[in-house]
Amino acid sequence: MDTDRRLWDAWASLEVPEHFRTEIKDGVLMVSHVGGPRHRRIGTRLLDALAEHLGGSGWWPADAGHVLHGHEVSAPDVLVVPEDIDAIAGPEDLGVLASGVALVVETVSPDSEHRHRDLVDKPRAYATAGIPVYVIIDDYDYGGGAVTVLSGPDPERGAYARSERTPYGEDAVIPEGPAKGFAIGPGITGERRG
């Protein structure tokens, strides 16, 4: 059995406590804590607003689902998937295939390891997987917080072609896909911090 498969099997068999998530990145199995109360509050506001925006479109928002691309596993804070979730179910029903995900959102945690993962590793992974839109909500962005919307994935380069950074207090607008026109603003993030 190859290393990727053994790692996958170990990941699939883990029983993880509430408020923790597991991911596989670059051949490493990671277990991390989901952010604190503010992190979860932003996620809840985002889910509610997205559900209203997407109503009747055939798409819906989910939280903490696993996104699978080969033997890589991500657990974004929020993702937008088809209502017919069975159409993009991954192997062993352990998550959804990245090829069917329209949008992912990460809310950045303050420690340097999580910041690096959300700002460097995950954009590369999500672009490589071809996910059309990646949104980064960052309370710790210099200047009081910002929402960055990445779009136009280039799987070959593992990068996004477009990046739009919007400071807290203003609306960051999703440029494409089923959530096109959806605004992430003060009602979700709050005003500028600091």
C-alpha positions in Angstrom: 0.0 0.0 0.0 1.4 3.4 -0.9 2.1 6.2 1.5 -0.8 8.4 0.2 -3.3 5.6 0.7 -2.0 4.8 4.3 -2.3 8.5 5.2 -5.8 8.6 3.7 -6.8 5.5 5.7 -5.4 7.1 8.9 -7.3 10.3 8.2 -10.6 8.5 7.4 -10.4 6.5 10.6 -9.8 9.5 13.0 -12.4 10.4 15.5 -11.9 14.1 16.1 -13.3 16.1 19.0 -15.8 18.9 18.4 -14.2 22.2 17.3 -11.3 20.4 15.7 -10.7 19.6 12.0 -8.4 17.3 10.1 -6.7 18.0 6.7 -4.1 16.4 4.5 -1.7 18.8 2.8 1.5 17.8 1.0 1.6 14.4 2.6 1.1 15.7 6.1 -1.9 14.9 8.3 -2.9 17.9 10.3 -5.3 18.3 13.2 -6.2 21.9 14.2 -8.6 23.7 16.4 -11.4 25.6 14.8 -11.3 29.3 15.8 -12.9 30.8 18.9 -16.3 32.5 19.3 -15.7 35.4 16.9 -14.4 33.0 14.2 -17.6 30.9 14.6 -19.9 34.0 14.7 -18.5 35.2 11.4 -19.0 31.7 9.9 -22.6 31.6 11.2 -23.4 35.1 9.8 -21.8 34.1 6.5 -23.8 30.9 6.2 -27.1 32.6 6.9 -26.5 35.4 4.4 -25.2 33.0 1.7 -28.2 30.7 2.2 -30.5 33.7 1.6 -28.5 34.8 -1.4 -28.4 31.3 -2.9 -32.0 30.4 -2.2 -33.6 28.7 -5.2 -30.3 28.6 -7.2 -29.6 24.9 -6.8 -26.6 25.8 -4.6 -26.2 26.0 -0.9 -23.6 26.9 1.7 -22.1 24.3 4.1 -19.7 24.6 7.0 -16.7 22.5 7.8 -17.1 19.9 5.0 -14.2 18.1 3.6 -13.0 19.0 0.1 -11.1 16.3 -1.6 -8.6 16.6 -4.5 -6.6 13.5 -5.1 -5.2 12.5 -1.7 -5.3 16.1 -0.4 -8.1 17.0 2.1 -9.1 20.5 3.1 -11.7 21.6 5.6 -12.7 25.2 4.8 -14.8 27.1 7.2 -17.5 27.6 4.5 -18.0 26.2 1.1 -20.7 26.5 -1.6 -21.8 23.2 -3.2 -24.7 22.0 -5.4 -27.9 21.1 -3.6 -27.5 17.7 -5.3 -24.5 16.9 -3.1 -24.5 13.3 -4.2 -23.4 14.4 -7.6 -20.0 15.5 -6.1 -19.6 13.0 -3.3 -16.1 11.8 -2.9 -14.8 8.3 -2.3 -16.2 6.5 0.7 -18.6 9.5 1.2 -15.9 11.3 3.2 -16.3 14.6 1.6 -17.0 16.4 -1.7 -14.8 16.5 -4.8 -13.1 19.8 -5.3 -14.2 19.8 -9.0 -17.8 20.4 -7.8 -17.1 23.2 -5.3 -17.9 26.7 -6.4 -16.4 28.7 -3.5 -14.5 28.2 -0.3 -14.0 30.6 2.6 -11.4 30.6 5.3 -11.5 32.8 8.4 -7.9 33.4 9.4 -6.7 32.5 12.9 -4.1 34.7 14.6 -1.2 32.3 15.1 1.6 32.3 12.4 1.1 28.6 11.4 -2.6 29.1 10.6 -2.0 32.4 8.9 0.6 30.8 6.7 -1.7 27.9 5.9 -4.7 30.2 5.0 -2.7 32.9 3.2 -0.1 30.8 1.3 -0.7 27.0 1.4 -4.5 27.0 0.9 -4.6 29.5 -2.1 -2.1 27.2 -3.8 -4.1 24.1 -3.0 -7.5 25.6 -3.9 -6.2 27.0 -7.2 -4.5 23.7 -8.0 -7.9 22.0 -7.4 -9.5 24.5 -9.7 -11.9 25.9 -7.1 -13.2 29.1 -8.9 -13.4 31.5 -5.8 -11.4 31.5 -2.6 -12.4 34.1 0.1 -10.1 35.0 3.0 -11.6 36.8 6.0 -8.8 38.2 8.0 -9.3 40.1 11.3 -5.5 40.3 11.6 -4.8 41.9 8.2 -2.7 45.0 8.8 -4.9 48.0 9.0 -7.9 46.6 10.9 -9.1 43.6 9.0 -9.8 42.8 5.3 -11.6 40.4 3.0 -9.6 39.1 0.1 -11.4 37.5 -2.8 -9.2 35.3 -5.1 -10.6 34.2 -8.5 -9.5 32.8 -11.8 -7.6 29.7 -10.7 -4.7 28.5 -12.7 -4.3 24.8 -11.7 -1.0 24.5 -13.6 0.7 27.3 -11.6 -1.3 26.7 -8.4 -2.2 30.4 -8.3 -5.2 32.7 -8.8 -5.2 35.3 -11.5 -7.2 37.9 -9.7 -7.0 39.2 -6.1 -9.2 41.9 -4.6 -8.5 43.0 -1.0 -11.3 45.0 0.7 -10.9 46.5 4.1 -13.5 45.8 6.8 -16.2 48.4 6.7 -16.7 48.1 3.0 -18.3 45.3 0.9 -16.2 42.6 -0.8 -18.2 41.3 -3.7 -18.0 37.8 -5.2 -17.2 38.2 -8.9 -18.4 35.0 -10.4 -20.2 31.7 -9.9 -23.5 30.9 -8.1 -22.6 33.5 -5.3 -21.9 36.2 -7.9 -22.9 39.6 -6.5 -22.9 38.4 -2.9 -21.3 41.0 -0.6 -19.3 40.3 2.5 -19.5 43.5 4.5 -19.9 44.9 8.0 -23.0 42.8 8.7 -20.8 39.7 8.5 -17.3 40.9 9.6 -18.1 43.9 11.7 -16.4 47.2 11.2 -12.6 47.8 11.1 -10.8 46.5 14.1 -8.0 48.0 16.0 
